[in-house]
Amino acid sequence: CHVPEIKFLPLSNIIRREYDHLPEVTVVSDTVAKNMKYDKPVDVTAFKGSTVRGHEDNWESPYVTLDDGHHRYAAALQTGRKYLPVKVVARNAMGKKLNALIALSQAIEHGDMR
């Protein structure tokens, strides 16, 4: 289920899957990073549990898993961006977790995290 209320998230709340740490998706050239466009959201999934080691059973942790947009994510990290536009799909995530993600997005939209 797409969650349209969540439009932006901090990079620190977007987690790569373990197998997404290959060099071809974790680093882009300096030129690519400098010229990267961020008008298209990265695709992320909100799961009930967390994908952060040690927090798997925390159903409320405001983390999402990166599905598509690895190069934009890498470029954002390399250039010091604080957040990215996102398209969030909720897979069994609910309640406090989604509310926390919505609050983060709204803080960015209102300029509280820029």
N, C-alpha and C positions, 0 to 999 in steps of 0.2 A: 504494500500500500504506500503510494507516494505521499510525502508529508510536505505540502506546499508552504506551510508556515516557516519552514527552516530553509533559509536562502543562503546563509553564510555560516561558516564555522572556522574557528581558529585551527591552524595547522596542528597544534598540539593535541587536538581532539580527533584528528583523522589518523587512523592507524593502518599501516601496511600489513598485509598478511605475511606470515613467515616466509613464504616462497616468493614474495615480491621484493626481495632484497638482492636481486641480480643486478649487476652493473648497468645493463642496458635499460633498466627502468628506474634506477636510483640516482643517476647522474646524467646531466645534459651538458653540452658544451657551454662555455661562457657566453658565446654569441647567441645561442638558442635561449639560454636563461634570460639574457638581457632583452631579447625581442619577443619573449613569450606573451601571447594574448590570453587574457583571463576572462573573456566575455562569455565563454561556455562553461557551465558548471561541471565539476567533477562528480562522478556517480559514486555514492557511498551507501552503505547499508547499516541500519541500526538493528542490532540483534539484542535479544533479551539480556544475555550475559555480555561481559566485556571481552574484547579480543586482546586486552592488555594482560600479560602474564601476572599472575598473582591477584587479579581482580575478576577472574572468569565468572565467579558466582555473584558478583555485585550487579544486580539487575538495574540499579539506578545510575551507574557510572556513565557520564555523558560522552562516550566514545563511539565513533562509527568506524566502519572498515572501508578502506578504499577499494573500489571495484574497477573504475575506469578513470583515467586522467593522470596516470603515473608520471608522465613527462611534465605536465603542468605542476603537479605536486613537487617534483624534484626541482623544477625551476623556481618555484616559490620558496622552497627551503634555501636554495643557493643565493637568492636575491634578498632574503630577509623579510619577505612578506609575512604578515601576521595571520592572515585568513584567506580563504578561497570561497568563491561561490560554489554551492553544492546542490545536488539533487538527491534528496534522501528517500530511500525506500525502507520502510519499517518491516522487519521480519520478526515477528513475535515480541518486539519491543513495545512497551506501553507506559502509561502513567508518568511517574516521576522522571524516568529517563527521557521520554519525549518532551516533557515540560522543561527539563533542564537544557535540552538541545534548542528548543524554541527560544528560551531566555537568552542563550548565548547568541543566537542569530539576531534577535531583536537588539541586543546590546551593540552588536557590530553595525546594524542598520542605523541606529540612533547615534553612532559616532563614539560610543563609550569604549571601543576597543581598537580604534584606528591608529 
